[in-house]
Amino acid sequence: MEMTTFLSLIRGLATTAASLEVLQEGIVEAISQRLPYYTWIGFYMLDPSDTETLVLGPFIGDPTPHVRIPVTQGICGAAISLGRTVIVDDVNADPRYLSCSIKTKSEIVVPIYVRERIVGEIDIDSHTSAAFTDIDRVFLEQVAGIVGNFIADVSMRGRKNAN
């Protein structure tokens, strides 16, 4: 499936999702069905009561022991501290990597922004070395943008309803 068509499908999910969790579940499901070299797909969101900690949200793939990650640790933490997408072609050569599976060879982590503030990220692992290209980066950054816009829209609707 071409990425622009795939992005249209994800935008459609965002227009019909009843909640952020439903949207995230739909995204990980859609990605897992269409991009088989993405072997672990998940969301980590900043804990609203502790913005120094990422909390695992919806994911597809092997279970991970990393359900809470300090933003100072791992590739996930690096994406937060750098404020940009991080691609690691060989996780075994990167000292920041928090091992989840001995099968994982490469990783991409994309921050999710709402009004210029990071609120979470999309984390993808692959069992293939150097699996992620610029096409993946651009695609996932656009997915992160869709999720960020969804969160912003929900927040704005909540404010309007409170007034």
N, CA, C and O of each residue as an XYZ file, in Angstrom:
652
protein
N       0.850     -1.185      0.000
C       0.000      0.000      0.000
C       0.888      1.238      0.000
O       1.860      1.321      0.751
N       0.546      2.176     -0.835
C       1.326      3.406     -0.901
C       1.086      4.232      0.364
O      -0.017      4.233      0.910
N       2.124      4.935      0.826
C       2.052      5.646      2.112
C       0.982      6.737      2.124
O       0.356      6.950      3.163
N       0.747      7.435      1.013
C      -0.275      8.495      1.033
C      -1.668      7.889      1.226
O      -2.502      8.464      1.925
N      -1.920      6.735      0.610
C      -3.190      6.044      0.797
C      -3.319      5.569      2.245
O      -4.383      5.664      2.857
N      -2.213      5.060      2.772
C      -2.183      4.584      4.152
C      -2.442      5.741      5.112
O      -3.176      5.582      6.088
N      -1.854      6.894      4.847
C      -2.086      8.070      5.698
C      -3.544      8.506      5.646
O      -4.093      8.942      6.657
N      -4.171      8.395      4.490
C      -5.599      8.727      4.372
C      -6.430      7.815      5.259
O      -7.382      8.261      5.899
N      -6.069      6.537      5.298
C      -6.762      5.582      6.159
C      -6.607      5.989      7.628
O      -7.574      5.941      8.388
N      -5.417      6.382      8.024
C      -5.170      6.774      9.418
C      -5.896      8.077      9.750
O      -6.413      8.236     10.856
N      -5.938      9.008      8.799
C      -6.716     10.240      9.026
C      -8.192      9.891      9.229
O      -8.874     10.501     10.052
N      -8.674      8.907      8.473
C     -10.054      8.453      8.639
C     -10.286      7.880     10.029
O     -11.323      8.134     10.643
N      -9.324      7.108     10.527
C      -9.431      6.589     11.894
C      -9.548      7.735     12.893
O     -10.316      7.659     13.853
N      -8.778      8.798     12.658
C      -8.786      9.936     13.586
C     -10.117     10.675     13.578
O     -10.500     11.271     14.584
N     -10.820     10.642     12.460
C     -12.116     11.338     12.418
C     -13.225     10.549     13.097
O     -14.241     11.120     13.492
N     -13.037      9.231     13.235
C     -14.099      8.404     13.807
C     -13.781      7.871     15.209
O     -14.673      7.365     15.889
N     -12.526      7.977     15.647
C     -12.139      7.404     16.943
C     -12.849      8.106     18.095
O     -12.931      9.333     18.142
N     -13.356      7.303     19.016
C     -14.076      7.842     20.172
C     -13.132      8.349     21.256
O     -13.543      9.119     22.124
N     -11.869      7.924     21.212
C     -10.904      8.340     22.228
C      -9.496      8.180     21.673
O      -9.294      7.556     20.632
N      -8.526      8.750     22.379
C      -7.125      8.604     21.991
C      -6.728      7.133     21.985
O      -6.057      6.680     21.057
N      -7.129      6.388     22.996
C      -6.766      4.969     23.067
C      -7.326      4.197     21.872
O      -6.635      3.344     21.313
N      -8.551      4.480     21.478
C      -9.156      3.816     20.326
C      -8.373      4.161     19.060
O      -8.119      3.287     18.231
N      -7.992      5.420     18.906
C      -7.192      5.834     17.753
C      -5.849      5.106     17.746
O      -5.442      4.568     16.716
N      -5.163      5.086     18.883
C      -3.864      4.421     18.961
C      -3.993      2.927     18.663
O      -3.155      2.368     17.955
N      -5.015      2.282     19.185
C      -5.236      0.859     18.904
C      -5.452      0.636     17.409
O      -4.921     -0.315     16.835
N      -6.225      1.509     16.788
C      -6.466      1.404     15.347
C      -5.201      1.594     14.537
O      -4.985      0.905     13.540
N      -4.362      2.529     14.962
C      -3.110      2.800     14.243
C      -2.157      1.613     14.354
O      -1.618      1.168     13.341
N      -1.936      1.087     15.568
C      -1.000     -0.039     15.696
C      -1.514     -1.261     14.930
O      -0.731     -2.000     14.333
N      -2.813     -1.465     14.951
C      -3.403     -2.584     14.203
C      -3.193     -2.397     12.700
O      -2.761     -3.324     12.014
N      -3.495     -1.212     12.192
C      -3.351     -0.941     10.753
C      -1.900     -1.069     10.308
O      -1.618     -1.646      9.258
N      -0.992     -0.541     11.096
C       0.429     -0.619     10.734
C       0.902     -2.074     10.755
O       1.610     -2.508      9.846
N       0.519     -2.820     11.776
C       0.987     -4.214     11.876
C       0.494     -5.057     10.701
O       1.172     -5.992     10.276
N      -0.675     -4.729     10.184
C      -1.231     -5.484      9.053
C      -0.567     -5.135      7.730
O      -0.537     -5.959      6.816
N      -0.033     -3.920      7.617
C       0.452     -3.450      6.325
C       1.972     -3.340      6.200
O       2.500     -3.305      5.088
N       2.672     -3.288      7.322
C       4.132     -3.137      7.278
C       4.767     -4.257      8.110
O       5.081     -4.057      9.283
N       4.955     -5.420      7.510
C       5.400     -6.587      8.273
C       6.800     -6.472      8.868
O       7.124     -7.202      9.805
N       7.631     -5.583      8.355
C       8.966     -5.419      8.942
C       8.924     -4.557     10.204
O       9.946     -4.403     10.873
N       7.758     -3.991     10.541
C       7.544     -3.326     11.824
C       7.090     -4.434     12.782
O       5.915     -4.799     12.788
N       8.004     -4.967     13.583
C       7.672     -6.144     14.391
C       7.148     -5.808     15.785
O       6.553     -6.663     16.439
N       7.358     -4.587     16.244
C       6.773     -4.120     17.507
C       6.370     -2.673     17.273
O       7.193     -1.848     16.877
N       5.110     -2.371     17.517
C       4.566     -1.034     17.255
C       3.839     -0.597     18.511
O       2.935     -1.289     18.978
N       4.223      0.540     19.061
C       3.537      0.981     20.262
C       3.627      2.472     20.500
O       4.416      3.186     19.881
N       2.800      2.909     21.409
C       2.785      4.299     21.846
C       3.276      4.378     23.282
O       2.900      3.565     24.126
N       4.107      5.352     23.544
C       4.463      5.745     24.907
C       4.011      7.190     25.061
O       4.331      8.042     24.232
N       3.269      7.458     26.124
C       2.792      8.815     26.379
C       3.392      9.305     27.695
O       3.603      8.525     28.623
N       3.662     10.606     27.761
C       4.163     11.165     29.011
C       3.079     11.068     30.075
O       1.916     11.381     29.822
N       3.467     10.637     31.250
C       2.549     10.519     32.377
C       2.122     11.929     32.791
O       2.980     12.738     33.143
N       0.826     12.249     32.762
C       0.379     13.606     33.120
C       0.769     14.006     34.548
O       0.933     15.192     34.835
N       0.915     13.029     35.434
C       1.284     13.353     36.812
C       2.792     13.282     37.053
O       3.264     13.610     38.142
N       3.552     12.853     36.033
C       5.007     12.786     36.137
C       5.589     12.884     34.732
O       5.868     11.866     34.099
N       5.771     14.107     34.246
C       6.200     14.325     32.865
C       7.646     13.897     32.604
O       8.171     14.110     31.511
N       8.278     13.303     33.594
C       9.623     12.745     33.402
C       9.552     11.244     33.116
O      10.581     10.570     33.071
N       8.333     10.720     32.922
C       8.152      9.284     32.714
C       7.212      9.027     31.542
O       6.136      9.616     31.437
N       7.655      8.130     30.666
C       6.814      7.653     29.571
C       6.075      6.401     30.031
O       6.644      5.543     30.706
N       4.795      6.307     29.654
C       3.965      5.169     30.039
C       3.505      4.458     28.764
O       3.023      5.089     27.823
N       3.662      3.142     28.754
C       3.266      2.342     27.607
C       1.759      2.418     27.400
O       0.970      2.251     28.330
N       1.390      2.672     26.159
C      -0.015      2.660     25.767
C      -0.268      1.475     24.857
O       0.411      0.454     24.969
N      -1.233      1.594     23.957
C      -1.528      0.488     23.044
C      -0.295      0.077     22.231
O       0.472      0.920     21.766
N      -0.125     -1.236     22.073
C       0.983     -1.753     21.280
C       0.616     -3.108     20.702
O      -0.306     -3.778     21.168
N       1.359     -3.490     19.676
C       1.259     -4.831     19.099
C       2.674     -5.362     18.971
O       3.563     -4.683     18.458
N       2.869     -6.570     19.438
C       4.177     -7.216     19.412
C       4.381     -7.966     20.704
O       3.474     -8.075     21.529
N       5.583     -8.482     20.869
C       5.890     -9.218     22.094
C       5.737     -8.313     23.305
O       5.998     -7.114     23.218
N       5.314     -8.877     24.445
C       5.237     -8.070     25.670
C       6.598     -7.462     26.004
O       7.643     -8.044     25.713
N       6.566     -6.288     26.616
C       7.793     -5.600     27.002
C       7.794     -5.368     28.512
O       6.752     -5.093     29.107
N       8.974     -5.482     29.124
C       9.057     -5.155     30.547
C       9.072     -3.642     30.775
O       8.945     -3.172     31.906
N       9.228     -2.890     29.686
C       9.365     -1.434     29.802
C       8.008     -0.749     29.680
O       7.687     -0.160     28.648
N       7.211     -0.834     30.754
C       5.894     -0.199     30.750
C       5.980      1.247     31.234
O       5.082      2.045     30.969
N       7.047      1.581     31.933
C       7.331      2.963     32.353
C       8.813      3.204     32.089
O       9.666      2.446     32.550
N       9.113      4.274     31.337
C      10.498      4.578     30.989
C      10.801      6.014     31.397
O      10.111      6.932     30.954
N      11.817      6.231     32.231
C      12.234      7.612     32.520
C      12.699      8.280     31.218
O      13.335      7.637     30.383
N      12.386      9.552     31.050
C      12.741     10.237     29.803
C      14.255     10.399     29.642
O      14.725     10.859     28.601
N      15.002     10.028     30.656
C      16.462     10.083     30.583
C      17.059      8.762     30.104
O      18.281      8.635     30.035
N      16.217      7.767     29.769
C      16.731      6.449     29.409
C      16.241      5.986     28.047
O      15.152      6.345     27.599
N      17.073      5.182     27.402
C      16.685      4.497     26.181
C      16.598      5.383     24.956
O      16.805      6.595     25.012
N      16.283      4.733     23.846
C      16.063      5.449     22.590
C      14.806      6.304     22.735
O      14.735      7.408     22.195
N      13.815      5.788     23.468
C      12.585      6.556     23.711
C      12.905      7.859     24.449
O      12.402      8.920     24.081
N      13.726      7.781     25.471
C      14.134      8.984     26.190
C      14.941      9.928     25.313
O      14.803     11.147     25.414
N      15.787      9.365     24.450
C      16.601     10.199     23.551
C      15.712     11.016     22.617
O      15.983     12.193     22.379
N      14.652     10.403     22.086
C      13.751     11.138     21.186
C      13.082     12.301     21.914
O      12.870     13.366     21.334
N      12.750     12.088     23.198
C      12.142     13.159     23.999
C      13.163     14.275     24.229
O      12.872     15.447     23.989
N      14.359     13.909     24.696
C      15.352     14.940     25.040
C      15.856     15.681     23.805
O      16.146     16.875     23.879
N      15.965     14.988     22.670
C      16.409     15.648     21.436
C      15.262     16.392     20.752
O      15.492     17.325     19.982
N      14.030     15.976     21.036
C      12.871     16.627     20.416
C      12.711     16.303     18.948
O      12.120     17.073     18.190
N      13.244     15.149     18.546
C      13.144     14.771     17.131
C      13.168     13.248     16.993
O      13.440     12.519     17.947
N      12.877     12.801     15.785
C      12.899     11.377     15.474
C      14.307     10.825     15.628
O      15.286     11.451     15.221
N      14.390      9.641     16.221
C      15.669      8.943     16.363
C      15.550      7.595     15.651
O      14.638      6.813     15.922
N      16.484      7.339     14.740
C      16.552      6.058     14.042
C      17.857      5.383     14.435
O      18.929      5.980     14.338
N      17.761      4.140     14.877
C      18.937      3.358     15.240
C      18.964      2.124     14.340
O      18.091      1.260     14.416
N      19.988      2.062     13.484
C      20.104      0.951     12.536
C      20.516     -0.358     13.198
O      20.142     -1.437     12.739
N      21.294     -0.259     14.286
C      21.765     -1.452     14.998
C      21.665     -1.184     16.497
O      22.543     -0.549     17.080
N      20.596     -1.669     17.114
C      20.370     -1.375     18.534
C      21.486     -1.938     19.422
O      21.775     -1.383     20.482
N      22.105     -3.027     18.992
C      23.177     -3.621     19.795
C      24.428     -2.749     19.846
O      25.268     -2.916     20.730
N      24.550     -1.825     18.906
C      25.699     -0.924     18.881
C      25.400      0.410     19.567
O      26.277      1.270     19.649
N      24.170      0.591     20.060
C      23.784      1.856     20.692
C      23.620      1.642     22.194
O      22.731      0.905     22.620
N      24.472      2.280     23.001
C      24.409      2.071     24.455
C      23.116      2.575     25.102
O      22.813      2.215     26.239
N      22.359      3.398     24.389
C      21.094      3.904     24.945
C      19.984      2.864     24.899
O      18.992      2.992     25.617
N      20.131      1.848     24.077
C      19.059      0.880     23.843
C      18.699      0.118     25.112
O      19.567     -0.430     25.792
N      17.388      0.093     25.423
C      16.853     -0.725     26.521
C      16.332     -2.010     25.895
O      15.317     -2.000     25.199
N      17.012     -3.097     26.139
C      16.683     -4.352     25.477
C      15.302     -4.860     25.883
O      14.987     -4.989     27.066
N      14.497     -5.141     24.876
C      13.173     -5.727     25.089
C      13.152     -7.142     24.541
O      12.548     -8.039     25.129
N      13.816     -7.334     23.413
C      13.811     -8.630     22.742
C      15.158     -8.833     22.063
O      15.692     -7.915     21.440
N      15.700    -10.028     22.186
C      16.977    -10.293     21.514
C      16.803    -10.315     20.000
O      17.790    -10.264     19.267
N      15.563    -10.389     19.523
C      15.296    -10.387     18.082
C      15.369     -8.987     17.480
O      15.576     -8.844     16.275
N      15.201     -7.951     18.309
C      15.178     -6.582     17.793
C      16.553     -6.183     17.271
O      17.569     -6.356     17.943
N      16.556     -5.646     16.053
C      17.813     -5.222     15.416
C      17.862     -3.710     15.194
O      18.932     -3.105     15.262
N      16.699     -3.096     14.927
C      16.677     -1.656     14.682
C      15.414     -1.043     15.276
O      14.440     -1.737     15.567
N      15.456      0.285     15.447
C      14.354      0.981     16.121
C      14.217      2.387     15.561
O      15.198      3.020     15.169
N      12.977      2.859     15.534
C      12.686      4.254     15.212
C      11.699      4.768     16.254
O      10.721      4.095     16.580
N      11.963      5.966     16.774
C      11.086      6.579     17.766
C      10.765      7.994     17.287
O      11.663      8.780     16.986
N       9.464      8.304     17.223
C       8.991      9.580     16.685
C       8.174     10.314     17.742
O       7.146      9.805     18.190
N       8.622     11.514     18.148
C       7.851     12.280     19.140
C       6.491     12.724     18.594
O       6.329     12.971     17.399
N       5.533     12.815     19.497
C       4.203     13.350     19.187
C       4.107     14.718     19.864
O       4.300     14.844     21.073
N       3.807     15.726     19.068
C       3.712     17.095     19.574
C       2.263     17.565     19.617
O       1.460     17.241     18.741
N       1.949     18.333     20.649
C       0.698     19.081     20.726
C       1.086     20.500     21.097
O       1.652     20.750     22.161
N       0.770     21.421     20.203
C       1.116     22.839     20.420
C       2.585     23.005     20.832
O       2.890     23.639     21.842
N       3.474     22.433     20.044
C       4.926     22.570     20.211
C       5.463     21.930     21.488
O       6.599     22.197     21.880
N       4.657     21.086     22.144
C       5.092     20.383     23.354
C       4.982     18.879     23.110
O       3.959     18.398     22.623
N       6.031     18.145     23.447
C       5.988     16.693     23.278
C       5.071     16.095     24.344
O       5.182     16.405     25.530
N       4.158     15.223     23.888
C       3.223     14.560     24.806
C       3.416     13.043     24.822
O       2.881     12.349     25.686
N       4.179     12.544     23.866
C       4.388     11.110     23.773
C       5.183     10.780     22.530
O       5.846     11.639     21.948
N       5.107      9.513     22.130
C       5.873      9.097     20.961
C       5.361      7.768     20.418
O       4.680      6.999     21.096
N       5.723      7.542     19.166
C       5.487      6.260     18.511
C       6.840      5.547     18.498
O       7.853      6.115     18.090
N       6.834      4.299     18.950
C       8.058      3.504     19.019
C       7.863      2.258     18.154
O       6.895      1.517     18.322
N       8.798      2.039     17.226
C       8.724      0.885     16.334
C      10.058      0.145     16.395
O      11.126      0.751     16.309
N       9.975     -1.175     16.547
C      11.158     -2.046     16.479
C      11.038     -2.922     15.245
O       9.942     -3.175     14.745
N      12.193     -3.382     14.762
C      12.212     -4.331     13.655
C      13.230     -5.428     13.935
O      14.254     -5.191     14.576
N      12.940     -6.624     13.449
C      13.877     -7.732     13.554
C      14.911     -7.680     12.437
O      15.757     -8.567     12.325
N      14.841     -6.626     11.601
C      15.776     -6.417     10.492
C      16.697     -5.255     10.822
O      16.237     -4.210     11.281
N      17.997     -5.426     10.592
C      18.944     -4.322     10.783
C      18.676     -3.235      9.751
O      18.304     -3.525      8.614
N      18.867     -1.987     10.152
C      18.702     -0.830      9.264
C      17.381     -0.889      8.493
O      17.343     -0.635      7.289
N      16.316     -1.224      9.190
C      15.012     -1.414      8.547
C      14.342     -0.102      8.139
O      13.519     -0.088      7.224
N      14.691      1.003      8.813
C      13.918      2.234      8.660
C      14.641      3.252      7.785
O      15.811      3.569      8.000
N      13.912      3.752      6.798
C      14.448      4.725      5.841
C      13.775      6.078      6.073
O      12.971      6.240      6.991
N      14.118      7.030      5.232
C      13.458      8.330      5.284
C      11.970      8.205      4.993
O      11.172      8.990      5.505
N      11.590      7.236      4.182
C      10.164      7.020      3.892
C       9.427      6.679      5.189
O       8.342      7.199      5.450
N      10.025      5.801      5.995
C       9.428      5.451      7.283
C       9.378      6.658      8.209
O       8.369      6.900      8.871
N      10.464      7.410      8.251
C      10.529      8.593      9.125
C       9.424      9.578      8.760
O       8.679     10.025      9.632
N       9.315      9.916      7.486
C       8.303     10.881      7.043
C       6.900     10.347      7.336
O       6.045     11.073      7.842
N       6.674      9.081      7.016
C       5.368      8.466      7.269
C       5.015      8.540      8.757
O       3.931      9.000      9.117
N       5.916      8.093      9.606
C       5.627      8.061     11.051
C       5.528      9.466     11.647
O       4.757      9.681     12.583
N       6.285     10.411     11.128
C       6.142     11.800     11.602
C       4.764     12.339     11.231
O       4.170     13.103     11.992
N       4.256     11.944     10.068
C       2.900     12.371      9.702
C       1.852     11.680     10.580
O       0.865     12.303     10.973
N       2.062     10.406     10.886
C       1.155      9.705     11.802
C       1.179     10.394     13.168
O       0.131     10.623     13.771
N       2.375     10.721     13.650
C       2.495     11.424     14.934
C       1.758     12.765     14.881
O       1.147     13.175     15.868
N       1.814     13.441     13.746
C       1.088     14.703     13.575
C      -0.416     14.503     13.647
O      -1.122     15.322     14.234
N      -0.912     13.424     13.057
C      -2.343     13.112     13.112
C      -2.761     12.878     14.566
O      -3.795     13.377     15.009
N      -1.950     12.117     15.301
C      -2.258     11.836     16.713
C      -2.202     13.131     17.526
O      -3.078     13.382     18.354
N      -1.176     13.952     17.293
C      -1.062     15.232     18.002
C      -2.257     16.135     17.738
O      -2.773     16.770     18.658
N      -2.702     16.197     16.477
C      -3.877     17.013     16.140
C      -5.136     16.467     16.806
O      -5.989     17.236     17.250
N      -5.255     15.145     16.875
C      -6.402     14.524     17.551
C      -6.425     14.949     19.017
O      -7.466     15.351     19.537
N      -5.274     14.857     19.678
C      -5.188     15.244     21.100
C      -5.534     16.724     21.269
O      -6.263     17.088     22.191
N      -5.021     17.568     20.394
C      -5.302     19.010     20.474
C      -6.790     19.284     20.257
O      -7.381     20.108     20.954
N      -7.397     18.584     19.280
C      -8.830     18.783     19.002
C      -9.683     18.346     20.185
O     -10.635     19.038     20.546
N      -9.356     17.209     20.794
C     -10.092     16.727     21.960
C      -9.956     17.725     23.109
O     -10.921     18.009     23.819
N      -8.753     18.248     23.277
C      -8.501     19.233     24.331
C      -9.317     20.508     24.100
O      -9.884     21.071     25.036
N      -9.367     20.952     22.852
C     -10.134     22.169     22.541
C     -11.642     21.953     22.750
O     -12.335     22.836     23.255
N     -12.140     20.775     22.358
C     -13.566     20.483     22.569
C     -13.881     20.468     24.058
O     -14.935     20.943     24.482
N     -12.961     19.919     24.850
C     -13.148     19.886     26.304
C     -13.213     21.284     26.891
O     -14.012     21.548     27.789
N     -12.375     22.178     26.388
C     -12.384     23.566     26.879
C     -13.682     24.268     26.503
O     -14.254     25.000     27.311
N     -14.149     24.044     25.271
C     -15.399     24.691     24.820
C     -16.584     24.189     25.657
O     -17.473     24.963     26.014
N     -16.583     22.890     25.964
C     -17.678     22.325     26.765
C     -17.637     22.821     28.202
O     -18.670     22.870     28.869
N     -16.457     23.190     28.684
C     -16.319     23.660     30.074
C     -16.786     25.107     30.218
O     -17.086     25.559     31.323
N     -16.846     25.827     29.110
C     -17.237     27.257     29.174
C     -18.713     27.460     29.090
O     -19.184     28.597     29.130
